[in-house]
């Protein structure tokens, strides 16, 4: 039996995760609070880890019931802010860190997903993360988890089990976690972010090349290969328009 083993949201896009025991799935399909805030510059351009490796140096710790976050970074005083009542304070702290003016934008209905057409949670298995960690000397599972930044982690029978959660481009692959229905869309295309150390931002030499080789070699034989124009893909993008609540320990059923 495949079960949901971890739930993660990233309240401020590109900053640290928050682990939850349960999460509301919004009508948009997104998890409540996930990427709810985005850092943007004065031109409206998002400031994220794709744009600057410097952002990896920020640590964020959340008290979610209180809607507060503690931000810290070398050279700056750690401060606690209320996400709703002290937005200006957060913006001042972040502007000092980046050395240019930024502000926070908020979207409570869908957040700021990388793929607005598939705003549902990304899904991966612990077994896949363990397998990927074995491809790189000294890399821990937690480091792989931090680099790929997925929302829902499964305890599955084998690595890349989640690749069966999507089909052909014109096929809707339906699965449920607990009482919530999701549609698997496609294997998630990865960007430059996983190539970097999640804390230092330092690039791992030949990360993408190594990943591509091993991902190709370990692709499950039953997977829909037409969805891989390249093999720098991990986890499954989803949609949902049903809403509900998912909980750690919920079982996953296909169909």
Secondary structure, DSSP 8 states (H G I E B T S, - for coil): --EEEEEEE-SBTTS--EEESEEEE-TTSSBTTTT-EEEEETTS-B--TTT-GGGGG-EEEEEGGGTEEEEEETTEEEEEEETTT-HHHHHHHHHHHHTS-EEEEE-TTT---S-GGG-S--EEEHHHHHHHHTTSTT--HHHHHHHH--SEEEE-SSTTGGGGG---TT--EEEEETTEEEEEEEEEE--SGGGB-TTT--B-TTHHHHHHHHHHHH--TTS-GGG-SSS-EEEEEEE-SS-EEEETT-BEEE-
